[in-house]
Each structure stands twice: as structure tokens, then as C-alpha cells.
Amino acid sequence: MIKIGVDAMGGDYAPEATVKGAILALEKVGSDSRIVLFGDERKINSVLSSEGCPADRFDIVATTEVIEMGDHPAKAFQAKADSSITVGFGYLAKGAVDGFASAGSTGAMMVGSMYAVKPIEGVIRPAISSLIPTVTGHPALLLDVGLNVDCKPEVLEQYGLIGSIYAEAVLGIEKPRVAVLNIGEEETKGNVQTKAAYELLKADGRINFVGNIEASYLFSAKVADVIVCDGFVGNTVLKMAEGLYRINKALGCSNAFWDAMNYESVGGTPVLGVNAPVVIGHGCSSPEAIKSMILSTGQVIRAGLTEKLQRAFKN
């Protein structure tokens, strides 16, 4: 039995949206899974009652505090010891849950990732990744998308390995193609960072490196399955894609590709390179997005991604 921890108090519309999302996820997580809700027990039970869902379908861990979006992440993580995020990470660190997901404070989630479960030994810097849709219908993986706005070439090389393991374990892509996001395809293009990263990735026999990729091919799946970049560039790409999705939706444009741009279908972004599955959801997550976040967490747990990353960095 795998246990998926969920911060019931995280997100702009919590706990209503989170608990309703958890109810939606019940039918999809499988009989081998149990969802554990962390938060205000009275409020959680109130939502469950209003939805006609028996409370015993979940494990509920009662907490009395909430880390708000405006709180200082590191200070709040320590000061609010009975918050849903802090307690959730405590359970994750001791193995009482197999993964933990929240649409709450991204900063607090990163504090928990770095100091409660800690980076995998050998990983220079963990990354936040995001699945991006392609016209083939199969997603590609982009990392980093906001955690590390400046990256040394050695960090980008590690992203190539981390992304490869994720793509193979979770997305089922054999020998995933890895590329560096750059201003041109030629080996000589780019800044000092990308040129040095190119050389390191090319020399790493564990990675199926295919060279540079221009932004115009990101969503085609024609060039790469895993795209590495620093968090400044990756976050810019992600926000641009979200903006284009909203514009197309407002214009009434709808097809499989644009629909896949909707963050609700992905639900959350995994923190890659730490010692347990951690998934961060969008702050304005709806119940549908929360459901997707929970299912994504379960998928990462079942894939044994953490263990595969740990083995890779032992070598």
C-alpha cells in the first residue's frame, strides 16, 4: 500500500478545492493507494460531509496551523511546527507517507525538500521540472523551470541525467533525447554557460545527448524529449506558454495540443533530486488540478524515481 500525502490547506481555494480534488482522485489512484490529508480536521470533515464522502476513505492527520503565501518560507516552516506542510514533511522524512504534494507555499515546499528530506547525495542542485505538451501528443520534460535562476554548466549536465531518468521511469521513453535550450542549433552558439554545458553533456556516456534545441522546436518533439536550461529561462518559457494558452482559450481556440497546455491536466511539478517524491501544485489549483497533482505524485512513487536517481548518483 502506497500512501500519498496531500496538504489539504494548500492553495488559494483550500481546503474546499483540495479536499474535493482528493475525492475526485479516489477513483483513479488505485486500490493499492491511500490518500493522507494533512490539515484542519474539522474543515476537512465539513467538506467531506457536504460532498457525501465518508471520512474513512482517507487518513486524516490533524494540524492546527497553515503556512500562508505571504509568510517567510524558512521562518514559517520552523515557527509553524504544526502546519500542514511542516507536519507533512515530517511524515515524509520518516517514511510514514511515500510522497507529499501541496498547492500551497512554493517556498515552504522547497524548504521542506531541502532540509527535511534533503537533496540526494551527489546532486549539486535539485530542479523543478515541468511537462510540456508536443504536437505528437507525447509530453517533453523541461528543467529547471524556476528553482535555480543561475546554473553552472555542471548543474545543467546533472539536469540532463536527472531528466533522462525521469523520462525513462515515469514517461516510459527509452533512451530519451536530451538537448540544451539555446539560441541556435550549432555547437558554437550560445553563451559561456550553454557552450560549456554542451561539452559536458556530449562527454557524458549516460546521456543520449542530441545537441542544442531552439525554442521554436520545443513543442514539436522533433528534436528532444528532455530539455535543460537554467531556471530563469525555463520559467520564462513556462509563463509564456501559460499566457498563450489563456489567449487561445479566450479566442475560443481548442484542440488537443492547446488543451494539454492547461495546467489542470498536469496538476503539479515534481522536485527532482531530493530523497523523496515531492510535487508542487499551482496556487490557484481547482479540484481537477488537485486530482491531477495527486495522480502525478502516485505515478512518481510507483515509478521508483527517487531510488533510481539515488542509484545513478552513487556511481
Summary of the structure (lengths in Angstrom):
residues: 315
radius of gyration: 19.2
end to end distance: 30.1
largest distance: 61.8
contacts: 1145
relative contact order: 0.17
helix: 45%
strand: 18%
